[in-house]
């Protein structure tokens, strides 16, 4: 039996950081070493992949540690504070069928996610109906929003853990604003139904800015209204276009994988991906930021005295 290098006499499992320190671990050419069995090569590859994932996660988390002390948090609305996409999907599906879109075949959830979700209404209308004039496709979009609001009044639910997070934000004296591509009537309805009318200090509507998401203008407007710096602010988003807007405005973004695939959110620039506001990765990040927030609050109280 071939004698394995000293590396293989170590006890498993080892921390990935320890394994990564071995030269053999960093060199893919050494994975084919004749003295390594297929089993050991598989172990080595798995540990290498694990180490790479941990390093990537650490780099992304560093984006939040650099924010200390955090002073503000910006929220998207649709899909971020409430899982409204199923309602939007239903409204689009029904109305598109009525006008014979796609030869009357209903759109799929995948189609909705890729081409409609998170985008600005004029852009959606122009994409869906390239042969219609502006007034015609915007009339369709307005009618769709009326249907959405009639459905949302009875179906809207907060994303799990939202109110727990809102209380944490209030308890720590952080500034907050809602920043959305939704029409104002939709945004105000959703905020009111979720009991957050007194929580958000400002509401920014994409269509009321020079450019909507995925451009940074709405998030930059939110920062301006709050008097906050992008160096001490982060964003919650659920769509690729929204994440790109937050990143373009100079802030790290927490991506909520409520409906969109995690890889899509990661590729758009999401620094931390979570399932909902109960996610332990989110709370670990927030707890790491707490000491700097507390220090800032103490200093502020001292200045007032």
C-alpha positions as CSV (number, residue, x, y, z in Angstrom):
1,X,0.0,0.0,0.0
2,X,1.4,3.4,-1.0
3,X,2.4,5.7,1.8
4,X,0.3,8.8,1.8
5,X,1.9,12.2,2.4
6,X,1.8,13.6,5.9
7,X,-1.2,15.6,5.0
8,X,-3.4,12.5,4.9
9,X,-2.3,11.4,8.4
10,X,-4.1,14.4,9.9
11,X,-7.4,13.8,11.6
12,X,-10.5,14.8,9.8
13,X,-12.5,16.9,9.7
14,X,-10.1,19.9,9.7
15,X,-11.2,23.5,9.5
16,X,-11.2,24.7,5.9
17,X,-8.8,27.5,6.8
18,X,-6.3,25.0,8.1
19,X,-6.6,22.8,5.0
20,X,-6.2,25.8,2.8
21,X,-2.8,26.5,4.3
22,X,-1.3,23.4,2.8
23,X,0.4,23.9,-0.6
24,X,-1.1,20.7,-1.9
25,X,-4.6,22.2,-1.3
26,X,-3.9,25.3,-3.4
27,X,-2.6,23.4,-6.4
28,X,-5.1,21.6,-8.6
29,X,-2.2,19.8,-10.4
30,X,-1.3,18.0,-7.1
31,X,-4.8,16.6,-6.9
32,X,-3.7,14.0,-9.5
33,X,-0.7,12.9,-7.4
34,X,-0.3,9.2,-7.9
35,X,-0.3,8.5,-4.1
36,X,-3.8,10.0,-3.6
37,X,-6.7,7.6,-3.8
38,X,-9.9,8.8,-5.5
39,X,-11.5,9.0,-2.1
40,X,-8.8,11.4,-0.8
41,X,-8.9,13.4,-4.0
42,X,-12.6,13.9,-3.5
43,X,-12.1,14.9,0.1
44,X,-9.5,17.4,-0.9
45,X,-11.7,18.9,-3.6
46,X,-14.7,19.2,-1.2
47,X,-12.6,21.0,1.4
48,X,-11.2,23.3,-1.2
49,X,-14.7,24.2,-2.4
50,X,-15.8,24.7,1.2
51,X,-12.9,27.0,2.0
52,X,-13.5,29.0,-1.1
53,X,-17.2,29.5,-0.2
54,X,-16.2,30.6,3.3
55,X,-13.7,33.1,2.0
56,X,-16.3,34.5,-0.4
57,X,-18.8,34.8,2.4
58,X,-16.3,36.6,4.6
59,X,-15.5,39.1,1.8
60,X,-19.2,39.8,1.3
61,X,-19.8,40.2,5.1
62,X,-16.9,42.6,5.2
63,X,-19.0,45.0,3.2
64,X,-21.3,45.4,6.2
65,X,-18.6,45.6,8.8
66,X,-17.2,48.6,7.0
67,X,-20.5,50.4,7.5
68,X,-19.9,50.8,11.2
69,X,-21.5,52.7,12.7
70,X,-24.7,52.1,10.6
71,X,-27.0,55.1,10.5
72,X,-29.7,54.1,8.1
73,X,-31.5,51.3,6.3
74,X,-33.4,51.4,3.0
75,X,-36.1,49.0,2.0
76,X,-37.6,48.0,-1.2
77,X,-41.4,47.2,-0.8
78,X,-42.7,44.5,-3.3
79,X,-41.2,41.1,-2.4
80,X,-39.0,42.7,0.3
81,X,-41.4,43.7,3.1
82,X,-44.3,41.6,1.7
83,X,-44.5,38.6,-0.6
84,X,-46.6,40.5,-3.2
85,X,-45.2,38.8,-6.3
86,X,-47.8,36.0,-6.4
87,X,-50.5,38.7,-6.5
88,X,-48.7,40.7,-9.2
89,X,-48.2,37.4,-11.2
90,X,-51.9,36.6,-11.0
91,X,-52.9,40.1,-12.1
92,X,-50.5,40.1,-15.1
93,X,-51.4,36.5,-16.1
94,X,-55.2,37.2,-16.1
95,X,-55.0,40.5,-17.9
96,X,-52.4,39.4,-20.5
97,X,-54.6,36.4,-21.4
98,X,-57.6,38.8,-21.9
99,X,-55.7,40.8,-24.5
100,X,-54.4,37.7,-26.3
101,X,-50.8,38.0,-25.3
102,X,-48.7,35.0,-26.2
103,X,-51.6,33.7,-28.3
104,X,-53.7,33.5,-25.2
105,X,-51.3,31.2,-23.4
106,X,-50.8,32.2,-19.8
107,X,-47.4,33.4,-18.8
108,X,-45.3,31.2,-16.5
109,X,-43.9,32.3,-13.1
110,X,-40.5,32.0,-14.6
111,X,-41.4,34.4,-17.4
112,X,-42.8,36.8,-14.8
113,X,-39.7,36.6,-12.6
114,X,-37.3,37.2,-15.5
115,X,-39.0,39.9,-17.5
116,X,-41.5,41.6,-15.2
117,X,-40.8,41.4,-11.5
118,X,-39.0,44.4,-10.0
119,X,-39.1,46.4,-13.2
120,X,-40.5,49.9,-13.8
121,X,-44.1,50.0,-15.3
122,X,-43.3,52.0,-18.4
123,X,-40.4,49.6,-19.2
124,X,-42.6,46.6,-18.6
125,X,-45.4,48.0,-20.9
126,X,-42.9,48.8,-23.7
127,X,-41.4,45.3,-23.4
128,X,-44.7,43.5,-23.4
129,X,-46.3,45.6,-26.1
130,X,-43.6,46.9,-28.5
131,X,-46.3,47.7,-31.2
132,X,-48.6,49.7,-28.9
133,X,-48.2,53.4,-28.3
134,X,-47.2,54.7,-24.9
135,X,-50.7,55.7,-23.8
136,X,-52.2,52.4,-24.7
137,X,-49.7,50.2,-22.8
138,X,-49.7,52.6,-19.8
139,X,-53.5,52.3,-19.7
140,X,-53.0,48.5,-19.5
141,X,-50.5,48.9,-16.7
142,X,-52.7,51.2,-14.8
143,X,-55.6,48.8,-15.0
144,X,-53.4,46.0,-13.9
145,X,-52.4,48.0,-10.8
146,X,-56.1,48.6,-10.0
147,X,-56.6,44.8,-10.1
148,X,-53.5,44.3,-7.9
149,X,-54.7,46.7,-5.2
150,X,-58.2,45.1,-5.1
151,X,-56.5,41.7,-4.5
152,X,-53.8,42.9,-2.2
153,X,-56.2,44.4,0.4
154,X,-57.2,41.0,1.6
155,X,-54.1,38.9,0.7
156,X,-51.0,40.9,1.7
157,X,-48.8,39.4,4.4
158,X,-45.4,40.6,5.8
159,X,-42.3,38.7,5.1
160,X,-41.5,36.4,8.1
161,X,-39.7,38.3,10.9
162,X,-40.3,41.8,9.4
163,X,-41.8,43.4,12.5
164,X,-39.0,41.9,14.7
165,X,-36.5,43.6,12.4
166,X,-38.4,46.9,12.4
167,X,-38.4,46.9,16.2
168,X,-34.7,46.3,16.2
169,X,-34.2,49.2,13.9
170,X,-36.4,51.5,16.0
171,X,-34.7,50.4,19.2
172,X,-31.3,51.3,17.8
173,X,-32.4,54.7,16.5
174,X,-31.7,54.1,12.8
175,X,-33.1,56.2,10.0
176,X,-35.2,54.3,7.5
177,X,-37.0,54.9,4.2
178,X,-38.9,52.8,1.6
179,X,-37.7,53.0,-1.9
180,X,-39.7,51.4,-4.7
181,X,-40.6,51.2,-8.3
182,X,-44.2,50.6,-7.4
183,X,-46.8,53.3,-8.2
184,X,-47.4,55.5,-5.1
185,X,-51.0,54.2,-4.6
186,X,-49.6,50.6,-4.4
187,X,-46.8,51.6,-2.1
188,X,-49.0,53.5,0.3
189,X,-51.5,50.7,0.4
190,X,-48.9,48.0,1.2
191,X,-47.2,50.1,3.8
192,X,-50.5,50.9,5.5
193,X,-51.8,47.2,5.3
194,X,-48.5,46.1,7.0
195,X,-48.9,48.6,9.8
196,X,-45.7,50.5,8.8
197,X,-47.1,53.9,8.1
198,X,-45.3,55.3,11.2
199,X,-42.2,53.3,10.7
200,X,-40.9,54.7,7.4
201,X,-39.7,58.3,7.6
202,X,-39.8,58.7,3.9
203,X,-41.2,57.0,0.8
204,X,-39.4,57.3,-2.5
205,X,-41.2,56.4,-5.8
206,X,-39.0,55.4,-8.8
207,X,-41.3,57.1,-11.3
208,X,-41.0,60.4,-9.4
209,X,-37.2,60.4,-9.8
210,X,-35.3,61.2,-13.0
211,X,-34.7,57.5,-13.5
212,X,-36.2,54.5,-11.7
213,X,-34.4,51.3,-10.7
214,X,-32.1,49.7,-11.8
215,X,-30.5,53.2,-11.9
216,X,-29.3,54.4,-8.5
217,X,-31.5,57.6,-8.5
218,X,-34.2,56.4,-6.1
219,X,-31.7,55.2,-3.5
220,X,-29.7,58.3,-3.8
221,X,-32.9,60.3,-3.2
222,X,-33.6,58.2,-0.1
223,X,-30.1,58.9,1.2
224,X,-30.6,62.6,0.5
225,X,-34.0,62.8,2.3
226,X,-32.6,60.9,5.4
227,X,-29.4,63.0,5.4
228,X,-27.5,59.7,5.5
229,X,-24.2,58.6,3.9
230,X,-23.9,55.5,1.7
231,X,-20.8,54.6,3.7
232,X,-23.1,53.9,6.7
233,X,-26.3,52.6,5.1
234,X,-27.4,49.3,3.6
235,X,-30.4,48.1,1.5
236,X,-32.9,45.3,1.6
237,X,-34.0,44.1,-1.9
238,X,-35.5,41.1,-3.5
239,X,-35.0,41.7,-7.3
240,X,-31.9,41.8,-9.5
241,X,-32.8,45.3,-10.8
242,X,-33.2,46.6,-7.2
243,X,-29.9,45.1,-6.1
244,X,-28.2,46.7,-9.0
245,X,-29.7,50.1,-8.1
246,X,-28.5,49.8,-4.5
247,X,-25.0,48.7,-5.5
248,X,-24.8,51.5,-8.1
249,X,-25.7,54.0,-5.3
250,X,-22.7,52.8,-3.3
251,X,-24.3,50.6,-0.7
252,X,-24.2,46.8,0.2
253,X,-27.4,45.0,-0.4
254,X,-29.1,42.2,1.6
255,X,-31.0,40.1,-1.0
256,X,-34.2,38.4,0.0
257,X,-34.7,35.2,-1.9
258,X,-38.5,35.3,-1.4
259,X,-39.1,34.4,-5.1
260,X,-36.1,35.1,-7.3
261,X,-33.3,32.5,-7.5
262,X,-30.4,33.1,-5.1
263,X,-27.8,32.9,-7.9
264,X,-29.6,35.7,-9.8
265,X,-29.5,37.9,-6.7
266,X,-25.8,37.1,-6.1
267,X,-24.9,37.8,-9.7
268,X,-26.6,41.2,-9.4
269,X,-24.3,42.1,-6.5
270,X,-26.1,41.0,-3.4
271,X,-23.7,40.9,-0.5
272,X,-25.8,38.7,1.8
273,X,-28.6,36.5,0.8
274,X,-31.4,35.5,3.2
275,X,-34.7,33.7,3.1
276,X,-36.5,36.0,5.4
277,X,-35.9,38.3,8.4
278,X,-35.6,35.4,10.8
279,X,-32.4,34.3,9.0
280,X,-29.6,33.7,11.4
281,X,-27.0,35.1,9.0
282,X,-28.9,38.4,9.0
283,X,-29.0,38.5,12.8
284,X,-25.4,37.6,13.2
285,X,-24.5,40.5,10.9
286,X,-26.7,42.9,12.9
287,X,-25.3,41.8,16.2
288,X,-21.8,42.5,14.9
289,X,-22.9,46.0,14.2
290,X,-24.5,46.7,17.5
291,X,-21.5,47.8,19.5
292,X,-20.7,50.6,17.1
293,X,-24.3,51.7,17.0
294,X,-24.5,51.8,20.8
295,X,-21.3,53.8,21.0
296,X,-22.7,56.3,18.5
297,X,-26.0,56.6,20.5
298,X,-24.0,57.1,23.7
299,X,-22.0,59.9,22.1
300,X,-25.1,61.5,20.8
301,X,-26.8,61.4,24.2
302,X,-23.7,62.9,25.8
303,X,-23.7,65.8,23.3
304,X,-27.3,66.5,24.1
305,X,-26.5,66.8,27.8
